[in-house]
Amino acid sequence: MSKELTTIDQSNSRTVTRFRGRLAERSRQVKGRLCLLDARMRTVMAQPDEGAATAEYAVVLVAATGFAAVLVALLKSGAVRTLLMALVQKALKMA
């Protein structure tokens, strides 16, 4: 009878040891995944409007290009050219 109990006790001991090993491994996996999730959440929360900023830059660039085109069209017109030439000539006469 004692041999049977010793065999059962050893078998249970091995089962408990394997269970503890698997439990420790799962615990490490869960902690690792939680760490990654925490890092992702911190990254998302730190820069929540990164895409919006890129879209804003695009809108500003389009507006600046349009404004530049309007300025070029104005500077090519005869009235503005005459006005600028008169301004430059007056400035050169004063110097």
C-alpha positions in Angstrom: 0.0 0.0 0.0 2.8 2.4 0.8 4.4 1.8 -2.6 1.1 2.8 -4.3 0.8 5.9 -2.2 4.5 6.8 -3.0 3.8 6.3 -6.7 0.6 8.4 -6.5 2.4 11.1 -4.5 5.3 11.2 -7.0 2.9 11.4 -9.9 1.0 14.2 -8.3 4.2 16.0 -7.5 5.3 15.9 -11.2 1.8 17.0 -12.3 1.9 20.0 -9.8 5.4 20.9 -11.0 4.4 20.8 -14.7 1.3 22.8 -13.8 3.3 25.4 -12.0 5.8 25.6 -14.9 3.0 26.1 -17.4 1.3 28.7 -15.2 4.6 30.6 -14.8 5.0 30.6 -18.6 1.5 31.8 -19.2 2.0 34.5 -16.7 5.2 35.7 -18.5 3.3 35.7 -21.8 0.4 37.7 -20.4 2.7 40.2 -18.8 4.6 40.6 -22.1 1.3 41.1 -24.0 0.1 43.6 -21.5 3.4 45.5 -21.7 3.0 45.7 -25.5 -0.6 46.8 -25.2 0.4 49.5 -22.7 3.1 50.8 -25.0 0.7 50.9 -28.0 -1.9 52.8 -25.9 0.6 55.3 -24.7 1.8 55.8 -28.3 -1.8 56.3 -29.6 -2.7 58.7 -26.7 0.5 60.7 -27.0 -0.1 61.5 -30.7 -3.8 61.2 -31.3 -4.0 63.7 -34.2 -0.9 62.8 -36.3 -3.0 62.2 -39.4 -4.9 65.4 -38.9 -1.7 67.4 -38.7 -0.6 65.9 -42.1 -3.9 66.8 -43.7 -3.6 70.4 -42.3 -0.1 70.7 -43.8 -1.5 69.6 -47.2 -4.3 72.2 -47.0 -1.8 74.9 -46.1 0.5 73.9 -49.0 -2.4 74.0 -51.4 -3.5 77.4 -50.1 0.1 78.8 -50.3 0.5 77.6 -53.9 -2.8 79.3 -54.8 -1.7 82.5 -53.1 1.6 82.4 -55.0 -0.2 81.9 -58.3 -2.4 85.0 -57.5 0.7 87.0 -56.7 2.5 86.0 -59.9 -0.6 86.9 -61.9 -0.8 90.3 -60.1 2.9 91.0 -60.6 2.6 90.3 -64.4 -0.2 92.8 -64.8 0.7 96.1 -66.4 -0.7 98.3 -63.6 1.2 96.6 -60.8 4.4 96.5 -62.9 4.2 100.2 -63.5 3.5 100.9 -59.8 6.5 98.7 -58.7 8.8 100.4 -61.3 7.8 103.8 -60.1 8.5 102.7 -56.5 11.9 101.4 -57.3 12.9 104.5 -59.4 11.8 106.8 -56.5 13.8 104.8 -54.0 16.9 104.9 -56.3 16.5 108.7 -56.7 16.5 109.2 -53.0 19.6 107.2 -52.4 
